[in-house]
Amino acid sequence: MAAFTTALRSLRDACRIAHDYDERINTDLIGLLLAIHGTVKTHLGIALDPADLDAPANPEQVTP
């Protein structure tokens, strides 16, 4: 779970940076972010709350 949360945080930060330089890159990064989020929910049954991305990963906050 922590690995997915870290990946989503990194992609979110990359989206913010890319937005200032190239909208196409930003769109691709958002697609990756949504793909990871959807895959984790669909295949692992874990619902990651985007509001928790700013807080340290906490397994108790995950809603299966």
Protein Blocks (a to p, Z undefined) as FASTA:
>chain_A
ZZmmmmmmmmmmmmmmmmmmomklmmmmmmmmmmmmmmmmmmnopacdfklmmpccdfkl
pcZZ
